[in-house]
Amino acid sequence: MNSSRDSEGSTRRHKQFIGGEWRTGSTDEVLVDRNPFDGSTIAEFNCAGVADVDEAYRVAQGARSEWDGVSPHAKRAVFERAVSYVEEHTPEIVDMIIDELGGTRLKAHFEIGLVLDVLKEAGTFPLRMDVRILPSPSPDRENRVHREPVGVVGVISPFNFPFFLGMKSVAPALAAGNGVVLKPHEDTPIVGGTLIAEVFEAAGLPAGLLNVVITEIALIGDAFVEHPVPRVISFTGSDAVGRHVAEVAVRNFKKPILELGGNSALIVLADADLEVAVNAAVFSRFTHQGQVCMSASRVLVHREVFDEFASRYVAKAESLPVGDPRDPDTVLGPLINQRQADRLAGQVEQGITEGARVLLRGKVDGTLFHPTVLTDVTPGMSVMQEELFGPVACLVPFDTEDEAVAIANDTRFGLSGAVHTSDLDKGVELAGRIHTGMVHVNDSTIADEATVPFGGEKQSGLGRMNGDWSLDAFTTLKWISVNRGRARYPY
């Protein structure tokens, strides 16, 4: 890219994107987007107000008529061009993820790979908006079932994987024929918001079909969810906020799709390959500083191998480089903001007060939070029950498989999990007893594939995403019957 285009793109990304135009928000409130590592200002946004949200939804609703008239193959081409755009701009996007999220270079490339997979899968959706013919008990009737877009979808994305988790709803919703309004998290307005708008603008998406509003919740309240236009609200974030979003959505007869928090358990049986298990457990906890909903904050290890596992785990965690995410050797960069770091430090202190023993106490330097490992924890402790959204792990010994399953299930969450054993059949059997949406045998708790159902049980969410499940989430079915004979009625 040449410098003039870089400058233009950077400037545009610092505005609202409504009706195909880059514009300033209607309020005087300014959202300052900061680099979580050094605190420098990346951008400043005039926040959107309720009037901007209203216009964004109305524009998306109106733009659908043009999108309806585009052939499925031409729609697919939009997503193919989006893939090319992301591939061509990968170095720039990597820098954006590092600067705005504090993500490491490795994390940035991982996230971009997930985005490319989502775009490629979404590109198949226009050709999957089918019509089925179903039989009827009446010999003269033909039943047709049409898959149709819901209309307009509201998307609220999080700060941890904003490019991917924003695109995970935006791309399939658009591909299924809907208009979309996206509100990214206030800590990641560019990577989770205006970057996505830029991708689709460059790909030739009709103006107004995708709109991005940057704002603080305090300025708009529940207007984003309550608005009469959207039929589906897709939210990714904490279970506390997700509960509120679901209540408001259902009260207004909208379908909520929720991808919420987790408190995943990784179980290590006595016959597991300890080298593989340690590597998987460390990756499952410390990837992106532990700011992953699928992270394994609870590592349950058979007592026969607990001491050896704990020694290896602590040594590996302690060896992970912490620091500037621009350094290619860094594994753990900063947490997203000081508030998150302070909250996590408080959770660790509470756990120690409740009786947890420290195996590794990582220092906290601003937003840099070094790996911390606790043991002698019991299921009732706060560090075992609450989501620890950062690099803090609990190591728990167990004596029997039943005990391990009971501990794993003793949580209000149910997103992911893992079982490590040399007996694959036993691993699958145990996986079936863990009350989560996903369990991985001899692997990490962190996994997502574009064609496999992703989602949680209990308070980890509602619904499933990816592949056919995303198509179901953003479409509805209409029954049209045709009577080819002469209908007769009892009166």
Secondary structure, DSSP 8 states (H G I E B T S, - for coil): --HHHHHHHHHHTTSEEETTEEE--SSS-EEEEE-TTT--EEEEEE---HHHHHHHHHHHHHHHHHHHTS-HHHHHHHHHHHHHHHHHTHHHHHHHHHHHH---HHHHHHHHHHHHHHHHHHTTGGGG--EEEE--SSTTEEEEEEEEE-SEEEEE--SSSHHHHHHHHHHHHHHTT-EEEEE--TT-TIIIIIHHHHHHHHHT--TTSEEE----HHHHTTHHHH-SS-SEEEEES-HHHHHHHHHHHHHTT-EEEEE-----EEEE-TTS-HHHHHHHHHHHHHGGGG--TT---EEEEEHHHHHHHHHHHHHHHHHS-BS-TTSTT-SB---S-HHHHHHHHHHHHHHHHTT-EEEE---EETTEE--EEEES--TTSHHHHS---SSEEEEEEESSHHHHHHHHH-SS--S-EEEE-S-HHHHHHHHHHS-SS--EETS-S----TTS-B--SGGGEES-BSHHHHHHHTEEEEEEEEE-S------
